Amino acid sequence: MGTLHVINIAIHVIAGSGALLTGLVALSVKKGSKTHLLSGKVFTWMMGIVILTGLMGVFAFKRNTFLLVLTLLSGYNCFSGIRAMQLGGKKPGGIDYWAPVTVMAAAVYYLYYIHSLGLYWSPVVIYSTLGALFLITIYDLSKALMPVSLLKKAVIYEHIYKMVSALSGLASAFTGTVFPDHKPYSQFLPSVLGLMCIIVIFIRVGNKPGNPILHQSN
């Protein structure tokens, strides 16, 4: 079990580092370019490995349960961000409903689990993380009530918010693990920077109605 755990950690760290690098590349280059699309695909695959190994670390090896929250948030944001582009403003399918419900149920179970064990956690980190998770899942579930015209207009903003949030959540897990003596700041500051980045990108996209990604989503 010890050897398997070490291997799982090694894969998790390598995939996490790869996701951080490719995510930063996708964030930095021209949106809609070949480099953006390629780095985005690699980021998504790396995130899949990070999520899988992270869940194994929590459930199979009983390690840091807080990683479950970040895994849920980052993983779901990445999944939903990709789905936003795939749907292109169309009404959600079945997977777009059961996925957020499953994630929300897992988050509720997490709260019950740590409360039953009497574990201490930083409220600013846990509640902000879970709050962001529930906000995005409730939004996704409410799409069934939204007109298609509104969904189409929201595609680009939804994709940006979710993918940058996935990247900042991954960065929070990284800095929180590498700099444990600086918690909770090392855990939530990357998310603050990610939110600032989202606002800046929103403003830039709003000033460029001919953004290539918007045309790809239609």
Stockholm file with secondary structure:
# STOCKHOLM 1.0

chainA/1-218         MGTLHVINIAIHVIAGSGALLTGLVALSVKKGSKTHLLSGKVFTWMMGIVILTGLMGVFAFKRNTFLLVLTLLSGYNCFSGIRAMQLGGKKPGGIDYWAPVTVMAAAVYYLYYIHSLGLYWSPVVIYSTLGALFLITIYDLSKALMPVSLLKKAVIYEHIYKMVSALSGLASAFTGTVFPDHKPYSQFLPSVLGLMCIIVIFIRVGNKPGNPILHQSN
#=GR chainA/1-218 SS CHHHHHHHHHHHHHHHHHHHHHHHHHHHSCTTSHHHHHHHHHHHHHHHHHHHHHHHHHHTSCCCTHHHHHHHHHHHHHHHHHHHHHHTTCCCCTHHHHHHHHHHHHHHHHHHHHHHHTCCCCHHHHHHHHHHHHHHHHHHHGGGGSCHHHHHHHHHHHHHHHHHHHHHHHHHHHHHHHCGGGTTHHHHHHHHHHHHHHHHHHHHHHTCTTCHHHHHHC
#=GC SS_cons         CHHHHHHHHHHHHHHHHHHHHHHHHHHHSCTTSHHHHHHHHHHHHHHHHHHHHHHHHHHTSCCCTHHHHHHHHHHHHHHHHHHHHHHTTCCCCTHHHHHHHHHHHHHHHHHHHHHHHTCCCCHHHHHHHHHHHHHHHHHHHGGGGSCHHHHHHHHHHHHHHHHHHHHHHHHHHHHHHHCGGGTTHHHHHHHHHHHHHHHHHHHHHHTCTTCHHHHHHC
//
